Amino acid sequence: MCGILAVLGCSDDSQAKRVRVLELSRRLKHRGPDWSGLYQHGDCFLAHQRLAIIDPASGDQPLYNEDKSIVVTVNGEIYNHEELRKRLPNHKFRTGSDCDVIAHLYEEYGENFVDMLDGMFSFVLLDTRDNSFIVARDAIGITSLYIGWSLDGSVWIASELKGLNDDCEHFESFPPGHLYSSKEGALKRWYNPTWYSEAIPSAPYDPLAIRSAFETAVIKRLMTDVPFGVLLSGGLDSSLVASITARHLAGTKAAKQWGAQLHSFCVGLVGSPDLKAAKEVADYLGTVHHEFHFTVQDGIDAIEDVIYHIETYDVTTIRASTPMFLMSRKIKSLGVKMVISGEGSDEIFGGYLYFHKAPNKEEFHRETCRKIKALHQYDCLRANKSTSAWGLEARVPFLDKDFINVAMAIDPEFKLIKKDQGRIEKWVLRKAFDDEEHPYLPKHILYRQKEQFSDGVGYSWIDGLKSHAALHVTDKMMLNAARIFPHNTPTTKEAYYYRMIFERFFPQNSARNTVPGGPSVACSTATAVAWDAEWSKNLDPSGRAIFEVHQQAYDKQAAPVTSSIVPPEIIDNVPQMKVSTPGVAILS
C-alpha cells in the first residue's frame, strides 16, 4: 500500500507550504518506503509515498498523461490495467505501472471512468487545464482514505488521519464507493450494485458459480513484480485463498520470478488454535510455512503503536490488529512485500457466530449488507493499516467486485444456518469447495468453525488484554467515563484504556467521530444485538460470547464426513440424518 496526501486550493503556494506538505507526507512513509514524490501546481499539492509492487523500476508517482496536464497520485492496485490499456490505443504510457491508466482514462471518459477500474484504490486526480480535481475510493473501502477541510478553504485528502488531522478544521472518513468532484463540490456514489439497496435476492444457489468466481478473484491478485505470500490462519477463508493460490501459481509471472512454491504465514501464542490448524493446511498444500509466535506481553507492549497506526479505539479492531501488526513486521523482514488475505467472507456469507441468531432470511441478508458497507471501518481498516505500517500490501479476493455480485445475488435462504439440516455458518461457501475428486482442503478444515482472529491467535490474548486494562483503569475512572468521553462512551475498562491512548494521538472531535460505536457482541452490529435479548446481555466482541455455538478448541479428530452438495429442500426429506459434531450433519 502507498500513502497519498493532497492539499487542493490552499491560500498559500509558498516554499514554506511545500515544506509543510512534505513534512505531513513523511508521516505516511511507512506505507510507501520505496520512493517519495511531490507535484505542485499553483495552490495545489499532490504528494506520494510509494510501495513498489508493479513495475518497481519506473512506476514512481505522481503519474501523468502525455502532456502532463492531468496529474494523479494513487494508492492501490488496478488488476485489469492491461485490458484497460487496450481500450486506449491512442495513448502513450510512460510506465508499466497498473495505476498509469487512470490519467488516460479520465482524459478519454471524464469522471465516469471510475467504475471501469477493477481493483482496490484511492486516488486524487488534478486537471491543471481548469484546476479541477476528483477524488475516489474503491467500492468497499479496502484502501484507507480521509477528507478534510481547512480554514483557508482548501480540501485535504490523506491515506491516514495523521496526514491531515493537525491542519484541518474538520475531517472525516472518505466513504467507499464514492467520488468527490470539485466542480460539483460534493460527494456522489459511483458504486451502485444491485445488493446495495438491501432488496432480498432470489437467485438459486449455484456452487460452481461461487467456486469459479472466487478462483478468478484469487488468480487476478497474483499480479506482482515482487515476492509475495498468503496469510494462513487455518480457518476456512484463509485456507481457501492459500489452496487456490497454490493451485494456480505455477506458470504465472510471479512464479517465474520468485519460484512456484507458495509461502504462507501465521501468527499466534504458542499452542493457539490457529497455529495448529495453519500448520496442517500448510503441510497439506505443500507451502513454505512461516510460523510466528508472540507473547501476551509482546502484544501489550505494541498496543500504543497499534492504535497510532490503525487509528481507532474500537475494541474488536485493536484486539485483532495487534497480532496482525506484529506478524506484518516479521513478514516484511523476510523480503516479502505483498500478501493475499481472507477478509470479507464473514460479512458476505454471514460467517460470524451471531448469525446463528438471525430470525429469518430477510434479516440475515440485510445484516450482511450492513456488514459489507461497514467493512472500511473494521476489517478493511485493520488489514490495510496493520500491514501498511510496515510497508506490506494486503490483497483481499473475497472483496472482488464481481465475486460480491455473485455471492450477494444468492437467495439468503441458502445462507441461513440450520443445525438440524447440517448447515453451519458459511455453508454455501464450504459446499462450493467440497470436491471429493480434487479436494481443496481436508474435510475438517473445510468445516472448521469460525474463529475470530483475536480468538484464534490464542484465547489468553483477550484475557491478558482485559487484565492489563484493569491495572490501568480504576473503578473511579469508569464512574466518570460518560463525562470524560461523552461520544461513544467506553463501557469496559479495556475500551477506556484504548480510548485514552487514541485521544492522546488524535485529540480532535473529528478524529473520535471517525470511529463507529454502539453495543456489539462477537463482531455484531447494534441491530443484530436485538436478535436475542438474553444473549445481548453478554456484550463482548469475542466469538466466545456466543454461548452454545462456539466450540472452544481446534481438534482435527472431529472431522465430519459430509455429503455432496444437497439443496435445503432435498435435505428436508433426507431420512436418518444425525449430528456428529455441533452443526455438521452426516448421512448414515
Secondary structure by P-SEA (a helix, b strand, c coil): cbbbbbbcccccccaaaaaaaaaaaaaaccccccbbbbbbcccbbbbbbbbccccccccccccccccccbbbbbcccccaaaaaaaacccccccccccccaaaaaaacccccccccccccccccccccccccbbbbbcccccccccccccccbbbbbccccccccccccccccccccbbbbcccccccccccccccccccccccccaaaaaaaaaaaaaaaccccccccccccccaaaaaaaaaaaacccccccccccccbbbbbbbbccccaaaaaaaaaaaaaccbbbbbbbcaaaaaaaaaaaaaaaccccaaaaaaaaaaaaaaaaaaaacccbbbbbccccccccccccccccccaaaaaaaaaaaaaaccccaaaaaaaaaacccbbbbbccccaaaaaaaaaccccccccccccccccaaaaaaaaccccccccccccccccccccccccccaaaaaaaaaaaacccaaaaaaccccccccccccaaaaaaaaaaaaacccaaaaaacccccccccccccccccccccccccccccccccccccccccccccccccccccaaaaaaccccccccccccccc
